[in-house]
Amino acid sequence: MPGPRTPTLVDVSPRPGAAQAAAPRPATGPGNTAVFTYVDPRTGQEAYVAATSTPGQPPAEYLAMAQLQQLGVSTDNVVAVHTDLCPGYFPGGYTAKTLASAFPNASQSYAHPYGWDPASRAEGIAALTSQAELMAQLAGQPAPPRPYRAPLPHPVPPTHVPPDAELGPLFTRVFGEKVRRYAPQLLAGAALPDAARATLSVAGIPSDVPLFFLADTDSPDAPPVMGGMFADVRTHLIGTGNQLSPEAAEVLAAHTRIGTDGVYVITVQRDSGQVWAAMPLDGRLQYVNSSVAAFAYSLATLYATRGHMVDADPYTAGRIVADLQQRLLAIDPNCLAEPGHWWSLVIEQMWHGLF
């Protein structure tokens, strides 16, 4: 079934009786700015670093943290963090958790909301857009492009995921050596459908897509996965100390862990072969993709696309993101069907200019 109409970032719906104008050009949003205040260990004086997100780059918070690292500033010296948008708990960096973990003693503040509710996120972007327009006006500069999200195509393009034998070489071209292919003997005891086993052994899966996915490994150089490789998610989460309701535990017992997106556990549902993201604290699930092959192919598409977005202006970035969402739908027509789906949250943040 087709999903709900995707709202534009800023309400451009015509008023009743108004003439229908041509749709605006797709354009990404103003992005986010992060300001970190720290005590300079050399002088004892307060100083700061600031960073603004741009298409194809990590979130603003990550960019500012990289500046601190280059300056040799300890996280203990950071006393305050201020962002334009409320740090989020979303795939693509989970900035709220990152800041809380890295700077537990720093005060945190933000100017505009960016919460779980899509309306809250739209409100924050609208306020930030107005702020950017005002600042441009005061500086005597042209107003930046207004963000506009291209609507999802209707009907959805025909679905196509290449066979595993074709995906393998494609992944190697995109990721080089960062493709994990599991030995058949390791997969033999895994509670996975045959199609998932075949993809994980023949095509493989990206081993590390920064901000988005880290595949599990039994390498002695990596920390062991709680519950072991390809553990059921119930065993894994309870082993890490999380308290699950009986209902959540029953559902997650039928999911097998294959990696993480940095916070959520990436799972395969044993009967359907679908890929889901499980929230560690309560086991809540987000739909990701229809299969492991679709997930890995989508990650490769995302990774390659982001490489073309670096230094892009809002209109160029908007065209690229519009093309990306079409490509993702051609891989899995359900991946953007609901605003709370994993890929929906990734694409929404890209439209907002957050990475």
PAMIZA-557691 format. One record per residue (C-alpha): x, y, z. Coordinates in steps of 0.2 Angstrom, whole numbers, plus 5000, padded with zeros to 4 digits. Example, Ala and Ser with C-alpha at 12.3 -4.5 7.8 and 13.67 -1.06 7.14 Angstrom:
<sites>
506249785039 506849955036 
</sites>
This chain:
<sites>
500050005000 500750174996 501250275011 500650445017 501050605006 502750665012 502550845018 503750985011 504951055023 504151225023 502251235019 502051285001 500251224999 499251344989 497851434997 496051384992 495651474976 497451524973 498251484956 499251324955 501051384953 502451274946 503251164960 504851244968 506551164963 507051034976 508251114989 508951055005 508751145021 509951275030 510851135040 511251145059 512651245068 513551185084 514551285095 515651205108 516351315122 517951245131 519251305143 520851325134 522151225145 523551335139 522751505145 521351445157 520251565146 518551505138 518651485119 517551405107 517451305090 515951315079 515351205064 513951205052 513251045043 513351035024 512750905012 513850755011 514750785028 514450725045 513250815057 513850985064 514150905081 515350785074 516250915064 516451025079 517050875089 518350845076 518951025078 519250995096 520150835093 521350925081 521651065094 522050925107 520650985118 520050855131 518150815132 518350865151 518751045146 517151065136 515951165147 514451205135 513651145119 512451245109 511551195093 510251275082 509251115082 508951005097 510150855095 509150705088 509050525092 509050465074 510050355063 511450455055 512450495070 511250495085 511950665090 510950675106 511750515113 513450555106 513450725115 512750655131 514150515131 515550625126 515250775136 514250725152 514750875162 514451005148 512851115149 511851085133 510551205125 509751235108 508751365099 507351265090 506551095092 506950935082 506050795091 505250625088 503650705081 503850755063 502850915066 504150965079 505550935066 504651035053 504351175066 506251175069 506751185051 505451325047 506151425061 507951395056 507451445038 506651605044 508251645054 509351615039 508351735029 508351865042 510251855044 510551865025 509352015024 510352105038 511952065030 511352135013 511551965005 510251864994 509151755004 509651575004 508551444994 507051395003 507051215007 505851104997 505750914998 505350834981 503750724983 503950534982 503650474965 501950394961 501750264956 503350184964 504650134952 504849954948 505849854961 507549784957 508849714968 510349624958 510649444962 512049414975 513349364962 513149544955 513049624972 514749564977 515749644964 514749804965 515049814984 516949784981 516949934969 516050044981 516849994998 518449914993 519049795006 517749855018 516549715014 516149575026 515849405019 515449275032 516049095030 514748965027 515148865043 514949025053 513249045045 512648865046 512048885064 511349055062 509449075063 509249155047 508249125031 509149045016 509149205006 509949305020 511349175022 511649175004 511849365003 512949365019 514149235012 514149274993 513749464991 514349515008 513849665018 514749835020 515849815036 515749995041 514750135034 515150285045 513650355054 512450215047 513050035050 514349925058 514249745054 514649615067 516249525066 517049375076 518849455073 519949445088 520349625086 518449675089 517549675105 516449515106 514649535103 513549495118 512749335115 513949285101 513849305082 512049305075 511249295092 509449315094 509049495099 508149445115 509749355122 510849495116 509849645124 509549555140 511349505141 511849695140 510749725155 509149795146 507449755153 506249705140 504349675142 503749495140 502949555124 504549635117 505649485122 504449365113 504549465097 506449495098 506749305100 506349295082 507549425076 509449385073 510749525076 511949565061 512649735067 512249905073 511850075067 512850155081 511350135094 510050025087 510349845084 510149795066 509149635065 508449505052 506749435056 506949245054 505249205045 505149355033 507049395030 506549585033 507849695041 507349795056 508149915069 507849875087 507950005101 509049935114 508150005129 506449935126 506549835110 505449945099 505649905081 505950015066 505649945048 507249955038 507149845022 506349695014 507949585014 509749585018 510149615000 509049764999 509849835015 511649815009 511149874991 510350034999 511850065010 512950054995 511850174986 511850295000 513750295002 514050324984 512750464983 513450554998 515150554990 514350664976 513550784988 515150864996 515151054993 513551044984 512451204984 510651174991 509851154973 511151024968 511050934984 509150934982 509250854965 510450724972 509350684987 507750674976 508650554965 509250454980 507450434987 506950364970 508350244970 507950184987 506150154983 506650054967 507649944979 506249924992 504550014989 504150005008 505750085015 504950265014 503150215017 503050285035 503950435043 504550325057 505450205046 507350195047 507650255029 506350395031 507250465045 508850465036 508150545020 507250675030 508850735039 509650745022 508250855015 508550965031 510350985027 510950895042 512250775034 
</sites>
